[in-house]
Amino acid sequence: MKKISILFVCLGNICRSPAAEAIFIDLIKKKGLTDGFIVDSAGTGSWHIGKKADARMRISAERRGLNILSTARQINPKDFENFNYILAMDNSNFKNINDLKNRNSSSNFSSIKKIQDFRSVFKDLEVPDPYFGGDEGFDHVLDILEDSVGGFLESIS
Ligand code: 4NP
């Protein structure tokens, strides 16, 4: 069976998209679906390439049993040929991903969506950027991503 590939994308790839990636990996592991997926994350920006996820996000995630292991990278035009789904955390990421695609790739392979389109419990239409805020922002990001990432998996199952 061909694997389904999923790329979560935010701005820096050190807070929201690594968290979404870890939540998705944890969910498919619990459901025995790990072998069916390729999961990755990326940022639209380049500032944090090569860095581990923000320590505040890693600590908040660890408190709920989630290990964030990803290393930051920037989205690139090849991703539009390799990933079945590219999931943006907010409207700005969504616009930047589509602009990059329209300028650099003729491939229509990827389905580009906003992760909050798959929310059910939380009303947030975007995953808020927690980087410049307090610690509670990281927990809120995890709360809303547990909801919408789960909804996304259900939508493709
Ligand atoms: P992320 O958060 O997009 O969720 O990884 C941010 C991380 C870093 C910056 C902005 C947002 N920054 O400006 O460096």
Backbone and ligand atoms as CSV (ligand in chain L), in Angstrom:
chain,resi,resn,atom,element,x,y,z
A,1,MET,N,N,0.843,-1.218,0.000
A,1,MET,CA,C,0.000,0.000,0.000
A,1,MET,C,C,0.870,1.257,0.000
A,2,LYS,N,N,0.494,2.237,-0.825
A,2,LYS,CA,C,1.261,3.476,-0.870
A,2,LYS,C,C,0.990,4.285,0.401
A,3,LYS,N,N,2.038,4.851,0.949
A,3,LYS,CA,C,1.885,5.634,2.173
A,3,LYS,C,C,1.259,6.990,1.863
A,4,ILE,N,N,0.509,7.524,2.814
A,4,ILE,CA,C,-0.039,8.884,2.708
A,4,ILE,C,C,0.957,9.827,3.377
A,5,SER,N,N,1.335,10.882,2.662
A,5,SER,CA,C,2.349,11.796,3.198
A,5,SER,C,C,1.715,13.123,3.602
A,6,ILE,N,N,2.133,13.602,4.763
A,6,ILE,CA,C,1.516,14.794,5.353
A,6,ILE,C,C,2.596,15.743,5.840
A,7,LEU,N,N,2.474,17.018,5.455
A,7,LEU,CA,C,3.425,18.040,5.883
A,7,LEU,C,C,2.662,19.136,6.633
A,8,PHE,N,N,3.002,19.338,7.902
A,8,PHE,CA,C,2.419,20.415,8.698
A,8,PHE,C,C,3.323,21.643,8.562
A,9,VAL,N,N,2.713,22.818,8.348
A,9,VAL,CA,C,3.530,24.011,8.083
A,9,VAL,C,C,3.085,25.202,8.940
A,10,CYS,N,N,4.072,25.852,9.581
A,10,CYS,CA,C,3.824,27.129,10.268
A,10,CYS,C,C,4.872,28.133,9.784
A,11,LEU,N,N,5.128,29.169,10.583
A,11,LEU,CA,C,6.086,30.183,10.153
A,11,LEU,C,C,7.541,29.752,10.455
A,12,GLY,N,N,7.817,29.432,11.712
A,12,GLY,CA,C,9.211,29.154,12.107
A,12,GLY,C,C,9.585,27.691,12.133
A,13,ASN,N,N,8.579,26.803,12.147
A,13,ASN,CA,C,8.778,25.344,12.303
A,13,ASN,C,C,9.465,24.995,13.631
A,14,ILE,N,N,9.204,25.835,14.660
A,14,ILE,CA,C,9.728,25.471,15.982
A,14,ILE,C,C,8.631,25.415,17.045
A,15,CYS,N,N,7.427,25.862,16.744
A,15,CYS,CA,C,6.355,25.811,17.752
A,15,CYS,C,C,5.154,24.998,17.264
A,16,ARG,N,N,4.349,25.547,16.366
A,16,ARG,CA,C,3.052,24.934,16.031
A,16,ARG,C,C,3.172,23.687,15.153
A,17,SER,N,N,3.902,23.777,14.040
A,17,SER,CA,C,3.909,22.599,13.143
A,17,SER,C,C,4.673,21.403,13.736
A,18,PRO,N,N,5.746,21.592,14.521
A,18,PRO,CA,C,6.338,20.415,15.166
A,18,PRO,C,C,5.371,19.778,16.173
A,19,ALA,N,N,4.556,20.633,16.837
A,19,ALA,CA,C,3.555,20.102,17.778
A,19,ALA,C,C,2.499,19.301,17.018
A,20,ALA,N,N,2.017,19.842,15.903
A,20,ALA,CA,C,1.017,19.127,15.096
A,20,ALA,C,C,1.578,17.798,14.598
A,21,GLU,N,N,2.824,17.826,14.171
A,21,GLU,CA,C,3.500,16.606,13.686
A,21,GLU,C,C,3.566,15.559,14.804
A,22,ALA,N,N,3.961,15.984,16.008
A,22,ALA,CA,C,4.080,15.045,17.138
A,22,ALA,C,C,2.708,14.484,17.527
A,23,ILE,N,N,1.685,15.325,17.500
A,23,ILE,CA,C,0.326,14.866,17.836
A,23,ILE,C,C,-0.138,13.843,16.806
A,24,PHE,N,N,0.114,14.112,15.546
A,24,PHE,CA,C,-0.316,13.174,14.497
A,24,PHE,C,C,0.442,11.839,14.633
A,25,ILE,N,N,1.749,11.912,14.850
A,25,ILE,CA,C,2.551,10.685,14.999
A,25,ILE,C,C,2.047,9.864,16.189
A,26,ASP,N,N,1.718,10.553,17.281
A,26,ASP,CA,C,1.208,9.866,18.474
A,26,ASP,C,C,-0.150,9.200,18.187
A,27,LEU,N,N,-1.016,9.922,17.468
A,27,LEU,CA,C,-2.354,9.388,17.155
A,27,LEU,C,C,-2.279,8.141,16.282
A,28,ILE,N,N,-1.458,8.193,15.225
A,28,ILE,CA,C,-1.393,7.027,14.331
A,28,ILE,C,C,-0.700,5.855,15.008
A,29,LYS,N,N,0.203,6.162,15.944
A,29,LYS,CA,C,0.842,5.076,16.705
A,29,LYS,C,C,-0.210,4.375,17.561
A,30,LYS,N,N,-1.025,5.165,18.257
A,30,LYS,CA,C,-2.062,4.586,19.129
A,30,LYS,C,C,-3.074,3.774,18.337
A,31,LYS,N,N,-3.306,4.155,17.072
A,31,LYS,CA,C,-4.285,3.450,16.245
A,31,LYS,C,C,-3.649,2.337,15.408
A,32,GLY,N,N,-2.336,2.118,15.572
A,32,GLY,CA,C,-1.661,1.068,14.811
A,32,GLY,C,C,-1.533,1.388,13.329
A,33,LEU,N,N,-1.473,2.697,13.008
A,33,LEU,CA,C,-1.453,3.110,11.591
A,33,LEU,C,C,-0.108,3.676,11.138
A,34,THR,N,N,0.903,3.563,12.003
A,34,THR,CA,C,2.187,4.222,11.730
A,34,THR,C,C,2.740,3.905,10.338
A,35,ASP,N,N,2.662,2.653,9.938
A,35,ASP,CA,C,3.269,2.252,8.663
A,35,ASP,C,C,2.583,2.852,7.442
A,36,GLY,N,N,1.400,3.399,7.629
A,36,GLY,CA,C,0.657,3.936,6.483
A,36,GLY,C,C,0.995,5.377,6.148
A,37,PHE,N,N,1.862,6.005,6.958
A,37,PHE,CA,C,2.060,7.447,6.786
A,37,PHE,C,C,3.526,7.869,6.760
A,38,ILE,N,N,3.780,8.958,6.031
A,38,ILE,CA,C,5.025,9.714,6.143
A,38,ILE,C,C,4.614,11.072,6.714
A,39,VAL,N,N,5.236,11.485,7.809
A,39,VAL,CA,C,4.823,12.715,8.497
A,39,VAL,C,C,6.032,13.625,8.660
A,40,ASP,N,N,5.835,14.915,8.352
A,40,ASP,CA,C,6.943,15.860,8.452
A,40,ASP,C,C,6.358,17.236,8.787
A,41,SER,N,N,7.233,18.202,9.082
A,41,SER,CA,C,6.785,19.578,9.265
A,41,SER,C,C,7.850,20.512,8.700
A,42,ALA,N,N,7.420,21.748,8.415
A,42,ALA,CA,C,8.327,22.740,7.831
A,42,ALA,C,C,7.815,24.133,8.181
A,43,GLY,N,N,8.685,25.140,7.996
A,43,GLY,CA,C,8.289,26.529,8.182
A,43,GLY,C,C,8.324,27.271,6.863
A,44,THR,N,N,7.545,28.341,6.764
A,44,THR,CA,C,7.654,29.177,5.562
A,44,THR,C,C,8.901,30.060,5.680
A,45,GLY,N,N,9.331,30.349,6.907
A,45,GLY,CA,C,10.519,31.177,7.134
A,45,GLY,C,C,11.773,30.339,7.300
A,46,SER,N,N,12.913,31.020,7.237
A,46,SER,CA,C,14.199,30.298,7.256
A,46,SER,C,C,15.003,30.523,8.533
A,47,TRP,N,N,14.500,31.350,9.473
A,47,TRP,CA,C,15.337,31.779,10.608
A,47,TRP,C,C,15.822,30.629,11.475
A,48,HIS,N,N,15.023,29.579,11.614
A,48,HIS,CA,C,15.331,28.558,12.622
A,48,HIS,C,C,15.791,27.224,12.034
A,49,ILE,N,N,16.159,27.228,10.745
A,49,ILE,CA,C,16.585,25.984,10.079
A,49,ILE,C,C,17.644,25.270,10.933
A,50,GLY,N,N,17.434,23.963,11.138
A,50,GLY,CA,C,18.406,23.147,11.865
A,50,GLY,C,C,18.211,23.121,13.374
A,51,LYS,N,N,17.285,23.966,13.880
A,51,LYS,CA,C,17.090,24.016,15.336
A,51,LYS,C,C,16.026,23.032,15.796
A,52,LYS,N,N,16.157,22.609,17.055
A,52,LYS,CA,C,15.114,21.804,17.691
A,52,LYS,C,C,13.909,22.709,17.955
A,53,ALA,N,N,12.772,22.098,18.236
A,53,ALA,CA,C,11.581,22.884,18.559
A,53,ALA,C,C,11.836,23.734,19.808
A,54,ASP,N,N,11.114,24.840,19.901
A,54,ASP,CA,C,11.189,25.761,21.037
A,54,ASP,C,C,11.028,24.973,22.347
A,55,ALA,N,N,11.916,25.233,23.316
A,55,ALA,CA,C,11.895,24.473,24.577
A,55,ALA,C,C,10.547,24.603,25.282
A,56,ARG,N,N,9.909,25.782,25.177
A,56,ARG,CA,C,8.607,25.957,25.852
A,56,ARG,C,C,7.579,25.000,25.267
A,57,MET,N,N,7.599,24.807,23.956
A,57,MET,CA,C,6.661,23.873,23.326
A,57,MET,C,C,7.019,22.430,23.671
A,58,ARG,N,N,8.304,22.125,23.706
A,58,ARG,CA,C,8.706,20.746,24.034
A,58,ARG,C,C,8.290,20.394,25.465
A,59,ILE,N,N,8.441,21.350,26.389
A,59,ILE,CA,C,8.088,21.091,27.797
A,59,ILE,C,C,6.567,20.926,27.934
A,60,SER,N,N,5.796,21.812,27.288
A,60,SER,CA,C,4.323,21.691,27.352
A,60,SER,C,C,3.878,20.357,26.768
A,61,ALA,N,N,4.508,19.948,25.681
A,61,ALA,CA,C,4.132,18.686,25.028
A,61,ALA,C,C,4.509,17.498,25.899
A,62,GLU,N,N,5.691,17.562,26.511
A,62,GLU,CA,C,6.135,16.448,27.369
A,62,GLU,C,C,5.185,16.235,28.531
A,63,ARG,N,N,4.607,17.331,29.041
A,63,ARG,CA,C,3.660,17.225,30.158
A,63,ARG,C,C,2.452,16.379,29.788
A,64,ARG,N,N,2.139,16.320,28.501
A,64,ARG,CA,C,1.022,15.444,28.116
A,64,ARG,C,C,1.506,14.203,27.356
A,65,GLY,N,N,2.762,13.856,27.555
A,65,GLY,CA,C,3.276,12.592,27.029
A,65,GLY,C,C,3.668,12.623,25.565
A,66,LEU,N,N,3.853,13.833,25.026
A,66,LEU,CA,C,4.222,13.948,23.604
A,66,LEU,C,C,5.678,14.330,23.466
A,67,ASN,N,N,6.395,13.596,22.638
A,67,ASN,CA,C,7.801,13.859,22.391
A,67,ASN,C,C,7.938,14.619,21.077
A,68,ILE,N,N,8.472,15.825,21.110
A,68,ILE,CA,C,8.681,16.573,19.859
A,68,ILE,C,C,10.139,16.409,19.456
A,69,LEU,N,N,10.376,15.723,18.358
A,69,LEU,CA,C,11.746,15.353,17.972
A,69,LEU,C,C,12.222,16.060,16.707
A,70,SER,N,N,11.356,16.850,16.083
A,70,SER,CA,C,11.701,17.351,14.747
A,70,SER,C,C,12.778,18.436,14.788
A,71,THR,N,N,13.438,18.594,13.667
A,71,THR,CA,C,14.438,19.648,13.452
A,71,THR,C,C,13.888,20.582,12.381
A,72,ALA,N,N,14.005,21.890,12.604
A,72,ALA,CA,C,13.349,22.849,11.707
A,72,ALA,C,C,13.947,22.841,10.299
A,73,ARG,N,N,13.062,22.935,9.326
A,73,ARG,CA,C,13.481,23.107,7.932
A,73,ARG,C,C,12.489,24.057,7.262
A,74,GLN,N,N,12.859,24.548,6.097
A,74,GLN,CA,C,11.983,25.461,5.351
A,74,GLN,C,C,11.274,24.686,4.246
A,75,ILE,N,N,9.992,25.018,4.028
A,75,ILE,CA,C,9.260,24.400,2.923
A,75,ILE,C,C,9.935,24.769,1.604
A,76,ASN,N,N,9.930,23.832,0.635
A,76,ASN,CA,C,10.549,24.129,-0.664
A,76,ASN,C,C,9.679,23.551,-1.777
A,77,PRO,N,N,9.876,24.002,-3.016
A,77,PRO,CA,C,8.968,23.609,-4.110
A,77,PRO,C,C,8.842,22.099,-4.321
A,78,LYS,N,N,9.874,21.325,-3.988
A,78,LYS,CA,C,9.795,19.859,-4.128
A,78,LYS,C,C,8.689,19.275,-3.250
A,79,ASP,N,N,8.405,19.962,-2.144
A,79,ASP,CA,C,7.366,19.453,-1.240
A,79,ASP,C,C,6.017,19.333,-1.951
A,80,PHE,N,N,5.784,20.161,-2.968
A,80,PHE,CA,C,4.502,20.120,-3.685
A,80,PHE,C,C,4.391,18.895,-4.589
A,81,GLU,N,N,5.500,18.200,-4.774
A,81,GLU,CA,C,5.477,16.955,-5.561
A,81,GLU,C,C,5.486,15.731,-4.659
A,82,ASN,N,N,5.812,15.924,-3.378
A,82,ASN,CA,C,6.043,14.783,-2.485
A,82,ASN,C,C,4.975,14.548,-1.429
A,83,PHE,N,N,4.236,15.587,-1.056
A,83,PHE,CA,C,3.284,15.430,0.044
A,83,PHE,C,C,1.842,15.440,-0.455
A,84,ASN,N,N,1.080,14.418,-0.042
A,84,ASN,CA,C,-0.342,14.374,-0.407
A,84,ASN,C,C,-1.105,15.548,0.220
A,85,TYR,N,N,-0.770,15.844,1.486
A,85,TYR,CA,C,-1.460,16.916,2.198
A,85,TYR,C,C,-0.439,17.879,2.787
A,86,ILE,N,N,-0.678,19.174,2.568
A,86,ILE,CA,C,0.125,20.218,3.200
A,86,ILE,C,C,-0.855,21.049,4.036
A,87,LEU,N,N,-0.618,21.077,5.345
A,87,LEU,CA,C,-1.599,21.641,6.279
A,87,LEU,C,C,-1.032,22.874,6.970
A,88,ALA,N,N,-1.634,24.030,6.692
A,88,ALA,CA,C,-1.157,25.304,7.232
A,88,ALA,C,C,-1.779,25.576,8.594
A,89,MET,N,N,-0.998,26.201,9.468
A,89,MET,CA,C,-1.484,26.514,10.820
A,89,MET,C,C,-2.340,27.780,10.844
A,90,ASP,N,N,-2.047,28.764,9.989
A,90,ASP,CA,C,-2.859,29.994,9.999
A,90,ASP,C,C,-3.014,30.536,8.582
A,91,ASN,N,N,-3.796,31.615,8.469
A,91,ASN,CA,C,-4.123,32.151,7.139
A,91,ASN,C,C,-2.891,32.691,6.429
A,92,SER,N,N,-1.973,33.256,7.190
A,92,SER,CA,C,-0.760,33.797,6.588
A,92,SER,C,C,0.118,32.658,6.034
A,93,ASN,N,N,0.281,31.599,6.808
A,93,ASN,CA,C,1.038,30.425,6.309
A,93,ASN,C,C,0.374,29.894,5.042
A,94,PHE,N,N,-0.965,29.817,5.060
A,94,PHE,CA,C,-1.722,29.270,3.924
A,94,PHE,C,C,-1.458,30.105,2.666
A,95,LYS,N,N,-1.473,31.427,2.832
A,95,LYS,CA,C,-1.217,32.309,1.686
A,95,LYS,C,C,0.229,32.146,1.206
A,96,ASN,N,N,1.174,32.111,2.141
A,96,ASN,CA,C,2.583,31.994,1.748
A,96,ASN,C,C,2.889,30.661,1.062
A,97,ILE,N,N,2.246,29.592,1.534
A,97,ILE,CA,C,2.436,28.279,0.892
A,97,ILE,C,C,1.903,28.337,-0.539
A,98,ASN,N,N,0.713,28.898,-0.709
A,98,ASN,CA,C,0.125,28.956,-2.055
A,98,ASN,C,C,0.919,29.880,-2.973
A,99,ASP,N,N,1.439,30.984,-2.436
A,99,ASP,CA,C,2.272,31.893,-3.244
A,99,ASP,C,C,3.539,31.171,-3.706
A,100,LEU,N,N,4.166,30.423,-2.785
A,100,LEU,CA,C,5.384,29.676,-3.131
A,100,LEU,C,C,5.076,28.661,-4.227
A,101,LYS,N,N,3.960,27.969,-4.074
A,101,LYS,CA,C,3.571,26.975,-5.073
A,101,LYS,C,C,3.306,27.644,-6.426
A,102,ASN,N,N,2.554,28.718,-6.418
A,102,ASN,CA,C,2.198,29.359,-7.688
A,102,ASN,C,C,3.420,29.925,-8.413
A,103,ARG,N,N,4.416,30.348,-7.650
A,103,ARG,CA,C,5.626,30.910,-8.271
A,103,ARG,C,C,6.601,29.832,-8.729
A,104,ASN,N,N,6.577,28.665,-8.055
A,104,ASN,CA,C,7.700,27.722,-8.251
A,104,ASN,C,C,7.356,26.311,-8.663
A,105,SER,N,N,6.078,25.954,-8.705
A,105,SER,CA,C,5.752,24.562,-8.981
A,105,SER,C,C,4.513,24.462,-9.852
A,106,SER,N,N,4.587,23.590,-10.841
A,106,SER,CA,C,3.410,23.362,-11.690
A,106,SER,C,C,2.650,22.126,-11.226
A,107,SER,N,N,3.123,21.515,-10.143
A,107,SER,CA,C,2.507,20.282,-9.665
A,107,SER,C,C,1.214,20.566,-8.908
A,108,ASN,N,N,0.181,19.790,-9.185
A,108,ASN,CA,C,-1.057,19.892,-8.408
A,108,ASN,C,C,-1.257,18.660,-7.545
A,109,PHE,N,N,-0.154,18.020,-7.188
A,109,PHE,CA,C,-0.191,16.784,-6.414
A,109,PHE,C,C,-0.725,17.011,-4.991
A,110,SER,N,N,-0.272,18.073,-4.356
A,110,SER,CA,C,-0.618,18.297,-2.947
A,110,SER,C,C,-1.975,18.947,-2.792
A,111,SER,N,N,-2.683,18.476,-1.779
A,111,SER,CA,C,-3.895,19.158,-1.344
A,111,SER,C,C,-3.482,20.094,-0.213
A,112,ILE,N,N,-3.636,21.406,-0.419
A,112,ILE,CA,C,-3.180,22.393,0.566
A,112,ILE,C,C,-4.397,22.897,1.343
A,113,LYS,N,N,-4.363,22.695,2.660
A,113,LYS,CA,C,-5.514,23.064,3.486
A,113,LYS,C,C,-5.052,23.719,4.777
A,114,LYS,N,N,-6.036,24.318,5.491
A,114,LYS,CA,C,-5.746,24.852,6.830
A,114,LYS,C,C,-6.160,23.804,7.850
A,115,ILE,N,N,-5.298,23.550,8.822
A,115,ILE,CA,C,-5.587,22.489,9.800
A,115,ILE,C,C,-6.877,22.791,10.563
A,116,GLN,N,N,-7.173,24.076,10.805
A,116,GLN,CA,C,-8.378,24.386,11.585
A,116,GLN,C,C,-9.676,24.127,10.812
A,117,ASP,N,N,-9.590,23.819,9.535
A,117,ASP,CA,C,-10.792,23.388,8.800
A,117,ASP,C,C,-11.311,22.063,9.373
A,118,PHE,N,N,-10.471,21.382,10.156
A,118,PHE,CA,C,-10.842,20.067,10.687
A,118,PHE,C,C,-11.165,20.117,12.183
A,119,ARG,N,N,-11.367,21.344,12.720
A,119,ARG,CA,C,-11.685,21.491,14.153
A,119,ARG,C,C,-13.097,20.983,14.417
A,120,SER,N,N,-13.332,20.585,15.670
A,120,SER,CA,C,-14.720,20.319,16.049
A,120,SER,C,C,-15.059,20.926,17.401
A,121,VAL,N,N,-14.190,20.778,18.403
A,121,VAL,CA,C,-14.495,21.287,19.746
A,121,VAL,C,C,-14.159,22.780,19.851
A,122,PHE,N,N,-13.009,23.164,19.342
A,122,PHE,CA,C,-12.542,24.544,19.484
A,122,PHE,C,C,-13.004,25.399,18.306
A,123,LYS,N,N,-13.253,26.679,18.591
A,123,LYS,CA,C,-13.788,27.581,17.560
A,123,LYS,C,C,-12.677,28.262,16.740
A,124,ASP,N,N,-11.435,28.213,17.229
A,124,ASP,CA,C,-10.332,28.963,16.585
A,124,ASP,C,C,-10.215,28.625,15.092
A,125,LEU,N,N,-10.279,29.634,14.257
A,125,LEU,CA,C,-10.145,29.419,12.812
A,125,LEU,C,C,-8.676,29.345,12.385
A,126,GLU,N,N,-7.776,29.771,13.287
A,126,GLU,CA,C,-6.339,29.679,13.035
A,126,GLU,C,C,-5.671,29.143,14.300
A,127,VAL,N,N,-4.496,28.530,14.149
A,127,VAL,CA,C,-3.691,28.156,15.322
A,127,VAL,C,C,-2.867,29.389,15.665
A,128,PRO,N,N,-3.105,30.017,16.824
A,128,PRO,CA,C,-2.394,31.270,17.128
A,128,PRO,C,C,-0.902,31.037,17.334
A,129,ASP,N,N,-0.118,32.019,16.904
A,129,ASP,CA,C,1.338,31.934,17.062
A,129,ASP,C,C,1.680,32.175,18.538
A,130,PRO,N,N,2.273,31.183,19.227
A,130,PRO,CA,C,2.534,31.350,20.663
A,130,PRO,C,C,3.893,31.971,20.971
A,131,TYR,N,N,4.703,32.226,19.938
A,131,TYR,CA,C,6.135,32.506,20.119
A,131,TYR,C,C,6.408,33.699,21.031
A,132,PHE,N,N,5.641,34.794,20.864
A,132,PHE,CA,C,5.921,36.005,21.636
A,132,PHE,C,C,5.040,36.139,22.868
A,133,GLY,N,N,4.250,35.093,23.170
A,133,GLY,CA,C,3.339,35.164,24.308
A,133,GLY,C,C,3.817,34.348,25.497
A,134,GLY,N,N,2.916,34.139,26.455
A,134,GLY,CA,C,3.243,33.413,27.685
A,134,GLY,C,C,3.102,31.911,27.520
A,135,ASP,N,N,3.449,31.212,28.617
A,135,ASP,CA,C,3.459,29.747,28.573
A,135,ASP,C,C,2.090,29.148,28.278
A,136,GLU,N,N,1.020,29.825,28.723
A,136,GLU,CA,C,-0.327,29.267,28.531
A,136,GLU,C,C,-0.662,29.176,27.041
A,137,GLY,N,N,-0.021,30.005,26.217
A,137,GLY,CA,C,-0.266,29.966,24.773
A,137,GLY,C,C,0.145,28.633,24.153
A,138,PHE,N,N,1.171,28.029,24.709
A,138,PHE,CA,C,1.651,26.746,24.173
A,138,PHE,C,C,0.657,25.626,24.490
A,139,ASP,N,N,0.078,25.697,25.692
A,139,ASP,CA,C,-0.940,24.694,26.055
A,139,ASP,C,C,-2.191,24.860,25.196
A,140,HIS,N,N,-2.545,26.113,24.923
A,140,HIS,CA,C,-3.726,26.336,24.078
A,140,HIS,C,C,-3.488,25.795,22.669
A,141,VAL,N,N,-2.303,26.027,22.134
A,141,VAL,CA,C,-1.963,25.484,20.804
A,141,VAL,C,C,-2.107,23.956,20.809
A,142,LEU,N,N,-1.592,23.313,21.855
A,142,LEU,CA,C,-1.695,21.842,21.931
A,142,LEU,C,C,-3.152,21.401,22.040
A,143,ASP,N,N,-3.935,22.131,22.837
A,143,ASP,CA,C,-5.364,21.778,22.988
A,143,ASP,C,C,-6.080,21.827,21.642
A,144,ILE,N,N,-5.910,22.930,20.918
A,144,ILE,CA,C,-6.684,23.055,19.670
A,144,ILE,C,C,-6.137,22.123,18.585
A,145,LEU,N,N,-4.820,21.840,18.635
A,145,LEU,CA,C,-4.271,20.909,17.637
A,145,LEU,C,C,-4.701,19.470,17.907
A,146,GLU,N,N,-4.836,19.093,19.179
A,146,GLU,CA,C,-5.309,17.727,19.465
A,146,GLU,C,C,-6.690,17.533,18.840
A,147,ASP,N,N,-7.502,18.585,18.886
A,147,ASP,CA,C,-8.843,18.539,18.288
A,147,ASP,C,C,-8.764,18.473,16.751
A,148,SER,N,N,-8.089,19.425,16.130
A,148,SER,CA,C,-8.136,19.521,14.667
A,148,SER,C,C,-7.279,18.456,13.968
A,149,VAL,N,N,-6.148,18.083,14.565
A,149,VAL,CA,C,-5.317,17.035,13.956
A,149,VAL,C,C,-6.069,15.702,13.997
A,150,GLY,N,N,-6.776,15.459,15.115
A,150,GLY,CA,C,-7.620,14.264,15.194
A,150,GLY,C,C,-8.722,14.299,14.146
A,151,GLY,N,N,-9.309,15.475,13.954
A,151,GLY,CA,C,-10.366,15.619,12.934
A,151,GLY,C,C,-9.826,15.380,11.536
A,152,PHE,N,N,-8.612,15.848,11.302
A,152,PHE,CA,C,-8.002,15.616,9.986
A,152,PHE,C,C,-7.801,14.125,9.742
A,153,LEU,N,N,-7.260,13.420,10.740
A,153,LEU,CA,C,-7.028,11.966,10.564
A,153,LEU,C,C,-8.353,11.259,10.284
A,154,GLU,N,N,-9.389,11.636,11.011
A,154,GLU,CA,C,-10.700,11.019,10.750
A,154,GLU,C,C,-11.163,11.295,9.328
A,155,SER,N,N,-10.897,12.498,8.846
A,155,SER,CA,C,-11.377,12.884,7.515
A,155,SER,C,C,-10.732,12.070,6.389
A,156,ILE,N,N,-9.540,11.542,6.651
A,156,ILE,CA,C,-8.864,10.773,5.591
A,156,ILE,C,C,-8.897,9.271,5.876
A,157,SER,N,N,-9.529,8.867,6.978
A,157,SER,CA,C,-9.544,7.451,7.341
A,157,SER,C,C,-10.741,6.732,6.700
L,1,4NP,P1,P,5.917,28.892,14.771
L,1,4NP,O1,O,6.232,30.112,15.775
L,1,4NP,O2,O,5.598,29.521,13.435
L,1,4NP,O3,O,4.712,28.250,15.389
L,1,4NP,O4,O,7.152,28.022,14.758
L,1,4NP,C1,C,7.192,31.096,15.515
L,1,4NP,C2,C,8.517,30.842,15.771
L,1,4NP,C3,C,9.462,31.833,15.552
L,1,4NP,C4,C,9.069,33.053,15.067
L,1,4NP,C5,C,7.735,33.299,14.795
L,1,4NP,C6,C,6.802,32.318,15.023
L,1,4NP,N1,N,10.036,34.055,14.866
L,1,4NP,O5,O,9.646,35.202,14.545
L,1,4NP,O6,O,11.243,33.806,14.997
